[in-house]
Amino acid sequence: MKNKLPGFLLALALASTAPILHAASNADDGKEKVGVCASCHGEQGNSLVAAFPKLAGQHASYLVKQLQAFKKGGRKNAMMAGFAMPLSDDDMADIAAYYAGQKITPNELPVRDEDEEGQAGTQKTVPELIAQGGDLYRNGNLVREVSACIACHGPTGEGNKPAAFPSLKSQHADYLIKSLTDYKMGLRGNNSGNIMQMIAKKMTEEEIKAVAYRISMMP
């Protein structure tokens, strides 16, 4: 039997210290304010480009937190900073409420790129990677001290609304891979206690791809 990291204890500790955001919001008003957002993220929050994250069904508390981070510089992205800068707290709350009320769409099975196809004899298949990612998501890796994703993001990738831990289910695999890689390289912060950097830097590239593939298939 595999040893499991005490991830749930970690999640509870983080949840007890994470800020809970309270703001008046109106999803109907938010629908009128997402015009610029829709060009990348889709009118209903289901982006058609895998490099742009889906926002549909995401916790409003997490979306507000990210918009504030873009506006204040805690999260670096020149394009998003430009969009977030003119938004008021009410604007952010309305936009977040609208996207939180939308339904995320399922993904098709990931496909390896041409370079990987050329190395098919030495690479794991997509189903093998998904299985590997599922094990890592549930159990982590005790040897390298990689915490189980389930601790903060839930058994089905639903996240933790009060703690503003994001929902991950049905997110684009490409976006998840980039996010984990950015955490691993220290290019992304603004998370409680830098926990994601500490986890991602211990993950191999294969593990990052595997867990991203598995999460992308969560309905």
Helices and strands as residue ranges (DSSP letters): H 7-17, H 27-33, H 35-41, H 60-72, H 78-84, H 89-100, H 114-117, H 126-139, H 150-153, H 173-184, G 192-194, H 195-200, H 205-216
